[in-house]
Amino acid sequence: MMKLKNLFLGFIIFWINSFCAQCYYQLHMYDSYGDGWNGAFLEVTMNGVHVGDFDCDVSYTLDSVYSFTGATMNFIFHSGNWDSEITFAILSPSGDTLIYGPAPSDLDNLLHTSNSTCPSTVSCLNPFSLNASSLTTNSANLTWTPSASDTIWNLHWDTSHINSHPVNGVGNSINGLHNNNYSLTGLNPYTTYDFYIQAVCGANSNSIWSGPLTFTTLVIPGTCGFYVLELYDSYGDGWNGGYIDVILNGIVIDSNITMLNGSGPESTPIPVDSGDILDIIYYPDQWPEENSYTIYDQSGNIIVNQTNVQPINNGPMSSYGIQACVSCSSPISLFTTGITTSIADLSWVSTGSGGNSWNLEWGISGFSQSSGNLINNLNANAYSLSSLSPGTDYDFYVQEVCGANDFSSWSGPYTFTTNSLTVAGSCGIFQIALLDSYGDGWNGGYVDIEVNYSITQTVSLQTGSGPDYFDIPVDSGDVINIIYTPDNWDDENSYEIYNELGVMVVSEAGSNGNGPADTHGLTACQQAGSGPLNAPCGWFILETYDSLADGWNGSYISIDLNGISSHSLTMYSGSNTQIVPFMVDSNTIIDISYHENGANNQEQNGYKLMDNLGNTVAYELGSVSNGPLNTNGISVCQSTSSTESNSLNEILIYPNPSNNLVNINSKELISKITITNTLGEVVYEKYPEQSFLTIDVSSFSINFYTIKLMYGHQQKVQKLLIHR
């Protein structure tokens, strides 16, 4: 196949060189990586008329461009991605090499007069160098350069659109012009037009049309002139879908203003009358942090300069309430940050009209101006409000002071809401702190906070490095799970959890491209087996079996705690063992009920119940044609001694159950740690001489383990469940 391909390519080159070389330019285009030119291309025009765009699809492409004798050829290279892989050569019809080498950064106009031996198919060449000058709001002076001996021309123009070419029969035409210029009048202000020109070669013979040359008439100034909006892009590839709408006195007068490519500036005039209110609304898309814009007033002074807001990286802010042509302009871009239950930091932007102080009025949302709280002659464009009420909506207004009896109009209201107070649980409030090592927030990542296996909050770090704190109200014995969901730059994210005493009990950080690990089974406020009557006793484990691994076929188990249904579960096909942990309080009565529900093969089903210390308190298997028996009246945690309770209070082991990491926090130095499995085999042993450490149990299989801790002259033994 490769030989045939090469043979065919050689034939094409031979054919071009032998039969067409005197008429065609040859384009030899190469890509060293073999994936084509990735958006780059060569644009070719002949006598100012677009011939085509040419590029390489794979490693090498040979293409050709027809020309006739004396035609002016123009080759323009347009950059793409990975230009460093590109090489090309351009050969003239006579075989001369016009250019050969890597893709240049500045091949703007490679002009060449064709040395083709092929005559033109028309009687004369088309004009070139079309131009529009002396633009006004309703007129333009059009000029062009004759190609040779042509002295008569036909002119066509229309508003710029896809069908403006003369062949489509729309627009305006003037035939038989004897000068290579023409003044168009009666045009519309701030309108884009196309014009085309054609040489008259003789009776019934014309050149091809040259064009379009596109131009835009000037805008009609307002009573005080016009403002100018300039767009910039720091990377140089345009705004990548981002755009601006211009609103004047509440009406959109220009929409979808954008930069298609380049760094800018690209300018848009905005006619204004004295006192007009101008809003500039920015809509981001891709890479908004590269975008910025500047607004100039009627005298050419910069009054707004908006760049990307760090660290949000959501592009420049919109600008609201710009007053046109007034001696003292109103502040713009009112904003609040640092909002808590009682504090808010207010800020605004001056439009540069000469003021150096501001008046501020604020109050409960909806207040009438002059009835709020007034603060005069602030010397900075920011102010921190304090002693606010939690969970309350507020408004604020700002006015610029330009001099004695010279004030701007008020800007506002800007509305914000203070944070609500968190109602503490029966044992207080846990807190989760979110952090980001890079300082740009979690970039879409978030955590779900589960309390007793129900999602109570979904939180994220929107901006900055943090920490941002979120309250978790808890009751004694509540089980807290933190479920992390990644998005972008996950390994920058981390979180910490603090208990009701402010002690950090969990710290998880991302690394190696992965976000922080989840946290499961963190028990609030009290350890299992400690405390007074009806305090949390700990985790009991129900383990269910199916020897055929075909599921329970409709039968199920229900768990009642103190006569109230707590859990209901069954087994599905593909699993022969299932572990279900559940929390119980001291002196709870547990009833385990098996429901046959008309299922088959019930003799294959069974269950085992283990207490908070790992002891088996119930074990039932099915018999011939019958499922396992019920177990009723199990009373839990009645024999916890004060010594055992004190021991539990001295050392914290959490979370338990665990799926990844286990933390051990002791009041005394731990001299030795041993973990054994159900066979008595040592799976972990260490002599830490520390009071706090974290053990990685991610490689442990799902089962019960025994942790034995030596500290001082005492030891502690506790069961640990690995559950995923």
C-alpha positions in Angstrom: 0.0 0.0 0.0 2.8 2.5 0.9 4.6 1.8 -2.5 1.3 2.5 -4.4 0.8 5.7 -2.4 4.4 6.9 -3.2 4.0 5.9 -6.8 0.8 7.9 -7.1 2.3 10.9 -5.4 5.3 10.8 -7.7 3.0 10.6 -10.7 1.1 13.8 -9.5 4.4 15.7 -9.0 5.6 14.5 -12.5 2.3 15.6 -14.0 2.4 19.0 -12.4 6.1 19.6 -13.4 5.7 18.2 -16.9 2.4 19.6 -18.0 1.3 22.4 -15.7 4.5 23.7 -14.1 4.4 26.9 -16.4 0.9 27.8 -15.1 0.9 26.7 -11.4 2.7 27.6 -8.2 3.6 24.6 -6.2 3.0 24.5 -2.4 5.1 21.8 -0.6 3.8 21.6 3.0 5.4 19.5 5.8 4.6 18.7 9.4 7.3 17.0 11.5 4.9 15.4 14.0 2.5 14.1 11.3 -0.7 15.4 12.7 -1.2 18.3 10.2 -0.9 22.0 10.7 -3.3 22.3 13.7 -5.1 25.4 12.4 -2.3 27.1 10.5 -2.8 27.7 6.8 -1.5 29.6 3.7 -3.9 32.2 2.3 -3.4 32.9 -1.5 -4.8 35.8 -3.5 -4.4 36.7 -7.2 -4.8 40.4 -8.1 -6.5 41.0 -4.8 -9.0 38.2 -5.2 -9.0 35.4 -2.7 -8.0 32.1 -4.4 -8.0 29.7 -1.4 -6.6 28.6 1.9 -4.1 25.7 1.9 -2.7 23.5 4.7 -1.1 20.1 5.4 -3.3 17.3 6.7 -0.7 14.8 7.8 3.1 14.7 7.3 3.3 16.1 3.8 0.8 17.7 1.4 1.6 18.9 -2.2 -0.9 21.4 -3.6 -0.9 23.9 -6.5 -2.3 27.3 -7.4 -3.2 28.3 -10.9 -2.0 31.8 -12.2 -1.8 33.6 -15.5 0.8 35.8 -16.9 1.5 39.0 -15.0 -0.9 38.3 -12.2 0.0 39.7 -8.7 0.1 36.8 -6.3 0.1 37.2 -2.6 0.9 34.5 -0.1 0.1 35.0 3.6 0.9 32.5 6.4 -1.7 32.3 9.3 -0.4 30.9 12.5 -2.0 28.0 14.3 -1.0 25.7 17.2 2.4 24.0 17.1 3.9 26.1 14.3 7.3 24.8 15.3 6.4 21.5 13.5 5.7 23.3 10.2 8.0 23.7 7.1 6.9 24.7 3.6 8.3 25.7 0.2 6.6 27.8 -2.5 7.8 27.4 -6.1 6.9 29.8 -8.9 5.5 28.5 -12.2 9.0 28.6 -13.7 10.3 26.5 -10.9 12.1 29.2 -8.9 11.9 28.8 -5.1 10.3 31.8 -3.5 10.6 30.6 0.1 11.7 27.5 1.8 12.1 26.8 5.5 10.3 26.7 8.9 7.0 28.6 9.4 7.9 32.3 9.7 6.4 34.5 12.4 6.1 37.5 10.0 5.1 36.2 6.5 2.4 38.8 6.0 2.6 39.6 2.3 4.8 37.6 0.0 4.1 39.3 -3.3 5.2 37.9 -6.6 4.4 38.8 -10.2 3.5 35.5 -11.9 5.9 34.3 -14.5 3.3 31.8 -15.8 3.2 31.2 -19.5 -0.6 30.7 -19.4 -2.5 33.8 -20.7 -5.5 35.2 -18.8 -8.9 33.9 -19.7 -10.2 37.4 -19.5 -9.4 40.4 -21.7 -7.8 42.4 -18.9 -6.7 42.1 -15.4 -8.8 43.1 -12.4 -8.0 46.3 -10.4 -6.2 45.9 -7.0 -5.3 47.9 -3.8 -8.9 48.8 -3.1 -9.3 51.4 -0.3 -11.9 53.5 1.5 -10.8 56.8 3.1 -12.2 60.2 4.3 -14.9 58.3 6.2 -17.8 60.3 7.7 -21.1 59.3 9.3 -22.7 59.1 5.8 -19.9 59.2 3.2 -16.7 57.5 2.0 -14.1 58.1 -0.7 -13.4 54.9 -2.6 -10.1 54.3 -4.6 -8.4 51.5 -6.5 -5.3 50.9 -8.6 -5.7 49.9 -12.3 -4.0 46.7 -13.2 -2.6 47.8 -16.6 -4.2 49.8 -19.4 -7.8 49.7 -18.1 -9.5 53.2 -17.9 -13.1 52.3 -17.4 -14.6 50.6 -14.3 -17.8 49.2 -12.9 -18.5 49.8 -9.1 -20.7 47.8 -6.8 -21.5 48.3 -3.1 -23.9 47.1 -0.4 -24.1 46.7 3.4 -21.7 44.0 4.4 -23.3 40.5 4.4 -22.6 37.1 2.9 -24.4 37.8 -0.3 -23.0 41.3 -1.1 -21.1 40.1 -4.2 -22.4 41.5 -7.5 -23.2 38.0 -8.8 -26.0 37.8 -6.3 -27.9 40.7 -7.8 -28.4 42.8 -4.7 -27.0 46.1 -3.7 -26.0 49.2 -5.7 -24.0 49.4 -9.0 -22.6 52.2 -11.1 -21.1 51.3 -14.5 -18.7 53.1 -16.8 -16.7 55.2 -14.3 -13.7 57.0 -15.9 -11.8 57.8 -12.7 -10.3 55.3 -10.4 -12.0 56.9 -7.4 -15.6 57.6 -6.4 -17.2 59.4 -3.4 -20.2 57.5 -1.9 -22.8 59.6 -0.1 -26.1 58.9 1.6 -24.7 56.1 3.7 -26.0 55.2 7.2 -24.0 56.1 10.3 -21.9 53.4 12.0 -22.7 50.9 9.3 -20.4 48.4 7.7 -20.3 48.3 3.8 -18.6 46.1 1.1 -17.5 47.5 -2.2 -16.2 45.7 -5.4 -14.6 47.1 -8.6 -14.3 45.6 -12.1 -12.3 46.8 -15.1 -14.1 47.2 -18.4 -11.8 45.6 -21.0 -13.9 46.4 -24.1 -17.2 45.7 -25.7 -18.9 42.9 -23.8 -15.6 42.1 -22.0 -14.9 42.7 -18.3 -12.3 41.6 -15.8 -13.2 39.6 -12.7 -14.5 41.5 -9.7 -12.0 42.6 -7.1 -13.2 42.8 -3.5 -14.8 43.1 -1.2 -13.1 46.0 0.6 -15.0 46.4 3.8 -15.3 49.7 5.7 -17.5 51.2 8.5 -18.9 54.7 8.5 -18.4 56.9 11.6 -20.8 57.0 14.5 -22.9 60.1 15.1 -21.6 61.7 18.4 -24.0 62.4 21.2 -24.5 65.9 22.5 -21.2 65.6 24.4 -19.4 63.3 22.0 -18.7 59.6 22.3 -17.0 57.2 24.7 -14.6 54.5 23.4 -14.6 50.9 24.6 -11.3 49.1 23.9 -10.9 45.3 24.3 -7.6 43.5 25.0 -6.4 39.9 25.4 -3.2 39.2 27.2 -2.5 35.9 25.3 -3.2 37.2 21.9 -5.9 34.7 20.7 -9.0 36.9 21.1 -11.7 36.5 23.7 -12.5 32.8 23.0 -16.3 33.3 23.1 -16.4 36.0 25.8 -18.3 39.2 24.9 -19.7 42.6 26.1 -23.1 44.1 25.9 -23.4 47.9 26.1 -26.5 49.3 27.9 -27.4 53.0 27.6 -30.1 54.3 29.9 -31.4 50.7 30.4 -31.5 49.8 26.7 -29.0 47.5 24.9 -27.5 49.6 22.1 -24.7 47.2 21.1 -24.4 43.5 21.9 -21.9 40.7 21.4 -18.9 43.0 21.2 -15.9 40.7 21.2 -12.4 40.0 19.8 -12.1 37.2 17.4 -8.3 37.0 17.5 -5.2 39.0 18.4 -4.2 41.0 21.5 -6.1 44.2 20.6 -7.0 46.9 21.2 -10.2 46.7 19.3 -12.3 49.8 19.6 -16.0 50.5 19.7 -17.4 54.0 19.9 -20.4 54.7 22.1 -22.3 58.0 21.4 -23.4 59.7 24.6 -25.5 62.7 25.8 -24.8 64.5 29.0 -26.2 62.6 31.9 -26.6 59.3 30.1 -26.1 56.2 32.3 -23.8 53.6 30.7 -23.5 49.9 31.8 -20.9 47.6 30.4 -21.9 43.9 30.9 -19.1 41.3 30.5 -20.0 37.7 29.8 -17.1 35.2 30.2 -16.4 32.0 28.2 -13.1 30.3 27.8 -9.9 31.7 29.3 -11.6 34.8 30.7 -8.6 35.7 32.8 -6.9 36.8 29.6 -9.6 39.4 28.9 -9.6 43.1 29.9 -11.2 46.3 28.7 -10.8 50.1 29.0 -13.3 52.9 28.6 -12.3 56.4 27.5 -14.5 59.5 28.0 -15.2 62.1 25.4 -11.9 63.8 26.1 -9.8 60.7 25.8 -9.4 60.2 29.6 -9.4 56.6 31.0 -12.4 56.4 33.3 -12.6 52.6 33.6 -9.9 49.9 33.4 -11.1 46.4 34.2 -8.8 43.4 34.2 -9.2 39.9 35.5 -10.3 39.7 39.2 -7.8 37.5 41.1 -8.0 34.8 42.3 -11.5 34.2 40.9 -10.1 34.0 37.3 -13.6 34.8 35.9 -12.4 37.8 33.8 -13.0 41.5 34.2 -15.9 42.8 36.3 -18.8 44.4 34.6 -19.1 48.2 35.1 -22.4 49.8 36.1 -23.8 53.3 36.4 -21.2 55.2 34.4 -22.5 58.8 34.1 -21.6 60.4 30.8 -20.1 63.9 30.5 -20.8 65.1 34.1 -18.3 67.1 36.2 -18.6 64.5 39.0 -19.2 60.9 38.0 -20.8 58.3 40.2 -18.8 55.4 41.6 -19.2 52.1 39.8 -18.6 48.3 40.5 -20.1 48.3 44.1 -19.1 45.0 45.8 -18.9 43.2 49.1 -16.4 40.7 50.5 -15.5 39.2 53.9 -19.2 38.6 54.8 -19.7 37.0 58.2 -22.7 36.9 60.6 -22.0 40.5 61.7 -19.3 42.0 59.3 -19.2 43.0 55.6 -16.4 44.8 53.7 -17.8 47.2 51.1 -15.9 48.5 48.1 -16.4 50.6 44.9 -14.5 52.0 42.0 -14.1 55.7 41.2 -14.5 56.8 37.5 -11.7 59.3 37.8 -13.8 62.5 37.7 -11.6 64.2 40.3 -13.2 63.2 43.5 -11.1 62.0 46.4 -13.7 61.3 49.1 -17.1 59.5 49.2 -20.4 59.5 51.1 -21.9 56.1 52.1 -25.4 55.3 53.1 -26.5 51.8 54.3 -29.4 50.1 56.0 -31.8 47.2 56.0 -32.6 46.2 52.5 -35.4 48.3 51.0 -34.8 51.4 53.1 -35.6 54.8 51.5 -32.6 57.0 50.9 -32.0 59.7 53.5 -33.5 57.3 56.1 -30.5 55.0 56.3 -27.1 55.3 58.2 -25.0 58.0 56.6 -21.2 58.2 56.7 -19.7 61.3 55.0 -16.3 62.1 53.6 -14.7 58.7 53.5 -11.1 59.0 52.3 -10.9 55.5 50.9 -13.1 53.7 48.4 -13.7 50.9 50.9 -15.4 50.6 54.3 -16.0 47.7 56.8 -19.4 47.5 58.4 -19.7 45.8 61.8 -22.3 44.9 64.4 -24.7 43.7 61.6 -27.5 41.2 62.3 -27.1 37.6 61.2 -29.0 36.3 58.2 -30.2 39.8 57.2 -30.4 41.6 53.8 -28.7 45.0 53.6 -28.4 47.7 50.9 -25.7 50.3 50.5 -25.3 53.4 48.3 -22.1 55.5 47.5 -21.7 59.0 46.2 -18.5 60.7 45.1 -17.5 64.1 46.4 -15.6 66.2 43.8 -15.6 69.5 45.7 -17.7 72.0 47.7 -21.3 71.5 46.6 -20.1 69.3 43.7 -21.4 65.7 44.2 -22.1 62.8 41.9 -25.5 61.1 41.9 -25.8 58.1 44.2 -24.8 54.7 43.0 -26.7 51.7 44.3 -28.3 50.0 45.9 -26.0 47.0 46.2 -27.6 44.2 48.2 -25.8 41.6 50.4 -26.8 39.1 53.0 -25.0 38.4 56.2 -24.4 34.8 57.2 -26.9 33.0 59.4 -26.1 31.8 62.9 -25.7 28.1 63.1 -27.9 26.4 65.7 -25.6 24.1 67.8 -26.5 20.5 68.3 -26.9 19.0 71.7 -23.1 18.6 72.1 -22.0 21.7 70.0 -20.6 22.4 66.6 -17.9 20.7 64.5 -16.2 22.8 61.9 -14.7 21.9 58.5 -12.0 24.2 57.1 -11.4 24.2 53.3 -7.9 25.2 52.0 -6.2 25.5 48.6 -2.4 25.5 48.2 -2.4 27.6 44.9 -4.8 30.2 46.1 -7.5 30.1 43.4 -10.2 28.1 45.2 -11.3 24.6 44.6 -12.0 25.1 40.8 -15.3 23.2 40.9 -14.4 20.6 43.5 -16.7 20.3 46.6 -17.5 18.1 49.6 -20.8 16.7 50.7 -21.2 16.7 54.5 -23.2 13.7 55.7 -24.6 13.5 59.3 -26.0 10.1 60.1 -25.7 9.2 56.4 -27.9 12.1 55.2 -26.4 15.0 53.2 -26.8 18.2 55.3 -24.5 20.6 53.4 -22.6 20.8 50.1 -19.6 23.3 50.4 -16.7 24.5 48.4 -13.9 27.0 48.5 -14.9 29.6 45.9 -11.7 31.7 45.9 -8.4 32.2 47.6 -6.3 30.0 49.8 -8.7 29.7 52.7 -9.3 28.5 55.3 -13.1 29.0 54.8 -14.9 27.5 57.8 -18.3 25.8 57.7 -20.2 24.8 60.9 -21.6 21.3 61.4 -24.1 21.1 64.3 -23.9 17.7 66.0 -25.6 15.7 68.7 -23.8 13.1 70.8 -23.1 10.0 68.7 -23.8 11.6 65.3 -21.8 10.0 62.6 -20.1 12.4 60.2 -19.0 11.5 56.7 -17.1 13.9 54.4 -17.4 12.9 50.7 -15.1 14.8 48.3 -16.0 15.3 44.6 -13.1 16.4 42.4 -13.0 18.8 39.4 -9.9 20.7 38.3 -6.5 20.9 40.1 -7.7 18.5 42.8 -4.3 18.0 44.4 -4.3 21.7 45.5 -7.4 21.0 47.8 -7.3 20.0 51.4 -9.6 20.1 54.4 -9.5 19.9 58.2 -12.2 19.0 60.7 -12.3 20.3 64.3 -14.4 18.9 67.1 -16.7 20.7 69.5 -13.6 21.6 71.6 -11.7 23.1 68.6 -9.3 20.2 68.4 -8.4 19.1 64.9 -9.5 15.5 64.5 -9.1 15.0 60.7 -6.7 16.5 58.2 -6.8 15.4 54.5 -4.8 16.9 51.6 -4.6 16.2 47.9 -1.4 14.9 46.3 -0.1 13.5 43.0 -3.0 14.7 40.9 -5.7 13.4 43.4 -7.8 15.3 45.8 -8.1 14.7 49.5 -9.5 11.4 50.7 -13.0 11.0 52.1 -13.6 10.7 55.8 -16.1 8.1 57.1 -17.5 7.2 60.5 -16.3 10.2 62.5 -18.4 10.0 65.7 -19.4 13.2 67.4 -18.6 14.2 71.0 -18.4 10.9 72.8 -16.6 7.6 72.2 -18.3 4.3 72.2 -19.0 2.8 75.6 -18.5 6.0 77.6 -20.8 8.4 79.4 -24.0 8.1 81.4 -27.1 6.1 80.8 -28.3 6.1 77.2 -25.1 7.7 75.9 -23.8 6.4 72.6 -22.6 2.8 73.0 -20.9 2.4 69.6 -21.1 0.5 66.4 -22.8 -2.9 66.1 -22.2 -4.9 62.9 -24.7 -7.1 61.1 -23.0 -9.4 58.7 -25.3 -11.3 56.2 -24.5 -14.4 54.2 -25.6 -16.1 51.0 -23.7 -19.3 50.2 -25.0 -19.4 46.6 -24.2 -15.7 45.9 -27.4 -15.5 44.0 -29.1 -13.0 46.4 -31.8 -13.4 48.8 -34.5 -13.5 46.1 -36.9 -11.2 47.9 -36.3 -12.1 51.5 -34.9 -9.5 53.8 -33.9 -8.6 57.4 -35.3 -5.7 59.5 -33.5 -4.2 62.6 -35.7 -2.6 65.3 -34.1 -0.5 68.0 -36.3 -0.2 71.1 -39.3 -1.4 69.1 -38.8 1.2 66.3 -37.8 0.1 62.8 -34.2 1.4 62.1 -32.8 -0.6 59.1 -34.1 -2.9 56.4 -31.7 -4.8 54.1 -31.5 -7.7 51.7 -28.7 -9.2 49.5 -28.4 -9.1 45.8 -26.9 -11.4 43.2 -23.1 -11.6 43.0 -22.3 -11.2 46.7 -22.1 -13.9 49.4 -21.2 -11.6 52.3 -22.4 -8.1 53.3 -21.5 -5.9 56.3 -23.9 -3.3 57.6 -22.7 -1.1 60.6 -25.2 0.8 62.7 -24.9 3.0 65.8 -26.7 2.2 69.1 -27.0 3.9 72.5 -26.4 2.2 75.9 -29.4 0.0 77.1 -30.9 -0.2 73.6 -32.9 -3.3 72.9 -32.2 -4.8 69.4 -34.5 -7.1 67.5 -33.4 -8.9 64.3 -36.3 -10.2 62.2 -35.9 -12.3 59.1 -38.7 -12.0 56.5 -39.1 -15.0 54.1 -41.3 -13.1 51.7 -41.9 -16.2 49.5 -38.2 -16.5 48.5 -36.5 -19.7 47.3 -33.3 -21.4 48.7 -33.7 -19.7 52.1 -31.6 -22.4 53.7 -28.6 -20.7 52.0 -29.2 -17.4 53.9 -27.7 -16.4 57.3 -26.6 -13.5 59.5 -24.2 -12.7 62.4 -24.5 -9.7 64.8 -21.3 -8.4 66.5 -21.3 -5.8 69.3 -19.1 -2.7 69.7 -16.2 -4.8 71.0 -16.3 -7.3 68.2 -18.0 -10.1 70.2 -20.6 -12.2 68.4 -24.0 -11.8 70.1 -26.1 -13.6 67.5 -25.4 -16.1 64.8 -28.2 -17.7 62.7 -28.1 -19.9 59.6 -31.0 -21.2 57.5 -32.0 -24.9 57.7 -33.8 -27.1 55.2 -36.4 -25.0 53.4 -36.3 -22.4 56.1 -34.4 -19.2 56.5 -32.4 -18.1 59.7 -34.3 -17.6 63.0 -35.2 -14.2 64.4 -33.2 -12.8 67.3 -35.1 -10.7 69.9 -34.4 -8.7 73.0 -30.6 -8.1 72.8 -29.7 -5.4 75.4 -26.5 -3.6 74.7 -23.7 -1.8 76.6 -24.9 -2.5 80.1 -21.6 -3.5 81.6 -19.2 -0.7 80.7 -17.0 0.0 83.8 -15.8 3.4 84.9 -12.2 2.2 84.4 -13.0 1.2 80.8 -14.8 4.6 80.3 -11.8 6.5 81.6 -9.5 4.5 79.3 -11.6 5.4 76.3 -11.5 9.0 77.3 -7.7 9.0 77.5 -7.2 7.7 73.9 -9.3 8.5 70.8 -9.3 6.1 67.9 -11.2 7.4 64.9 -12.8 7.1 62.5 -14.1 3.6 63.4 -15.2 2.0 61.1 -12.5 3.3 58.7 -11.8 2.8 55.0 -8.5 4.6 54.5 -6.8 6.3 57.5 -7.1 5.8 61.3 -6.1 8.5 63.7 -4.9 7.9 67.3 -4.9 10.7 69.8 -3.7 10.2 73.3 -3.1 12.3 76.4 0.1 10.3 76.9 2.9 9.1 74.7 2.1 5.8 73.0 5.0 3.4 73.3 3.8 0.6 71.1 1.0 -0.2 68.7 0.0 -3.6 67.5 -2.8 -4.5 65.1 -3.8 -8.1 64.6 -6.4 -9.7 62.3 -9.1 -12.3 63.3 -6.5 -15.1 63.0 -4.2 -13.4 65.5 -1.6 -12.5 62.9 0.2 -9.2 63.4 -0.5 -6.9 60.4 0.9 -3.7 61.8 3.4 -2.9 64.6 5.2 0.3 65.6 7.0 2.0 68.5 6.0 5.6 67.9 6.7 7.5 71.2 4.1 10.0 70.0 0.7 11.1 71.4 -0.8 11.6 67.9 -0.3 9.5 64.7 -2.2 8.4 61.6 -2.1 4.8 60.3 -2.8 4.0 56.6 -5.2 1.0 56.6 -6.2 1.4 52.9 -4.4 -2.0 52.2 -6.3 -3.8 55.0 -9.1 -6.1 53.8 -12.6 -5.6 55.0 -12.9 -7.3 58.5 -12.5 -6.8 62.2 -9.0 -6.1 63.6 -7.8 -5.7 67.2 -5.7 -2.6 68.1 -3.5 -3.0 71.2 -1.9 0.2 72.6 0.8 0.5 75.2 1.1 3.9 77.1 2.7 4.6 80.4 2.0 1.6 82.6 -1.3 0.8 80.9 -2.6 -0.8 77.8 -5.8 -0.4 75.8 -7.4 -3.0 73.5 -10.1 -2.0 71.0 -11.8 -3.5 68.0 -11.4 -1.7 64.6 -13.7 -2.3 61.7 -12.4 -1.8 58.1 -15.5 -1.1 56.0 -15.8 0.2 52.5 
